[in-house]
């Protein structure tokens, strides 16, 4: 029996999926930070009550920045970033969330004509001065998610993300490992040993089957990944399904049942 806890990435507006996710065995849900940042107090109260009724807490949020809010390049608006992160962080904290996933390949895309090293400086600056302070204010942690090269031309492997975490050197900026992206970039599993104490959230989907959620008979081995997470002392023990489903309710149920055996 797994000692991990499992959540499902889903829209906070989709009540049916929340109900199905709970029945499938999910321990928590992971909505979009981008969506939460746009909500007012009344709608958040309604959402919180809805989740409490279902018994599915909101512990994390993904999709931190919209693509039209650039974090690197010639048109970065730090005041707008501050206002956005503060609002979204406050709303997530109101729901009881703890972790914000910073993938956002569009927002951190470096324009071709812009110097890449300058863009990395901007990204480190944004993390240190325009994300970390708001995370600290609202009691949250931001985890940097490496995305495969097809989705991000900046932070496209775990080593790059880890280097940013170390350069920022603030407890509010930590690391996420997404097995789909990790294996898509052919990263060696042993690399996770370098990140002991830094991995604070995990996403999972199959890298061999078009990003479908893991299944017992899908031909991909996940046991070594779970063994490595335990070996590096992954304390949060929180893993979110972030993948595709052929049929959500039955696929989520069989996926969660399988993962709980690992």
Secondary structure as the mmCIF struct_conf table of DSSP 4:
data_model
#
loop_
_struct_conf.conf_type_id
_struct_conf.id
_struct_conf.beg_label_comp_id
_struct_conf.beg_label_asym_id
_struct_conf.beg_label_seq_id
_struct_conf.end_label_comp_id
_struct_conf.end_label_asym_id
_struct_conf.end_label_seq_id
STRN STRN1 UNK A 5 UNK A 9
TURN_TY1_P TURN_TY1_P1 UNK A 12 UNK A 13
HELX_RH_AL_P HELX_RH_AL_P1 UNK A 15 UNK A 24
TURN_TY1_P TURN_TY1_P2 UNK A 25 UNK A 25
BEND BEND1 UNK A 27 UNK A 27
STRN STRN2 UNK A 28 UNK A 32
HELX_RH_AL_P HELX_RH_AL_P2 UNK A 33 UNK A 36
TURN_TY1_P TURN_TY1_P3 UNK A 37 UNK A 38
HELX_RH_AL_P HELX_RH_AL_P3 UNK A 41 UNK A 54
TURN_TY1_P TURN_TY1_P4 UNK A 55 UNK A 55
STRN STRN3 UNK A 57 UNK A 62
BEND BEND2 UNK A 65 UNK A 65
TURN_TY1_P TURN_TY1_P5 UNK A 67 UNK A 68
BEND BEND3 UNK A 69 UNK A 69
BEND BEND4 UNK A 71 UNK A 73
TURN_TY1_P TURN_TY1_P6 UNK A 74 UNK A 75
HELX_RH_AL_P HELX_RH_AL_P4 UNK A 78 UNK A 94
TURN_TY1_P TURN_TY1_P7 UNK A 95 UNK A 96
STRN STRN4 UNK A 99 UNK A 102
TURN_TY1_P TURN_TY1_P8 UNK A 105 UNK A 108
HELX_LH_PP_P HELX_LH_PP_P1 UNK A 109 UNK A 111
TURN_TY1_P TURN_TY1_P9 UNK A 112 UNK A 113
BEND BEND5 UNK A 114 UNK A 114
HELX_RH_AL_P HELX_RH_AL_P5 UNK A 116 UNK A 125
HELX_RH_PI_P HELX_RH_PI_P1 UNK A 126 UNK A 131
HELX_RH_AL_P HELX_RH_AL_P6 UNK A 132 UNK A 138
TURN_TY1_P TURN_TY1_P10 UNK A 139 UNK A 139
STRN STRN5 UNK A 141 UNK A 145
TURN_TY1_P TURN_TY1_P11 UNK A 149 UNK A 151
BEND BEND6 UNK A 153 UNK A 155
BEND BEND7 UNK A 157 UNK A 157
HELX_RH_AL_P HELX_RH_AL_P7 UNK A 158 UNK A 168
TURN_TY1_P TURN_TY1_P12 UNK A 171 UNK A 172
STRN STRN6 UNK A 173 UNK A 178
HELX_RH_AL_P HELX_RH_AL_P8 UNK A 179 UNK A 184
TURN_TY1_P TURN_TY1_P13 UNK A 185 UNK A 186
HELX_RH_3T_P HELX_RH_3T_P1 UNK A 189 UNK A 195
TURN_TY1_P TURN_TY1_P14 UNK A 196 UNK A 198
STRN STRN7 UNK A 199 UNK A 204
TURN_TY1_P TURN_TY1_P15 UNK A 207 UNK A 211
STRN STRN8 UNK A 212 UNK A 212
HELX_LH_PP_P HELX_LH_PP_P2 UNK A 213 UNK A 214
TURN_TY1_P TURN_TY1_P16 UNK A 216 UNK A 217
BEND BEND8 UNK A 218 UNK A 219
HELX_RH_AL_P HELX_RH_AL_P9 UNK A 223 UNK A 231
TURN_TY1_P TURN_TY1_P17 UNK A 232 UNK A 233
BEND BEND9 UNK A 235 UNK A 236
STRN STRN9 UNK A 238 UNK A 241
BEND BEND10 UNK A 243 UNK A 243
STRN STRN10 UNK A 244 UNK A 244
BEND BEND11 UNK A 246 UNK A 247
HELX_RH_AL_P HELX_RH_AL_P10 UNK A 248 UNK A 259
TURN_TY1_P TURN_TY1_P18 UNK A 260 UNK A 261
#
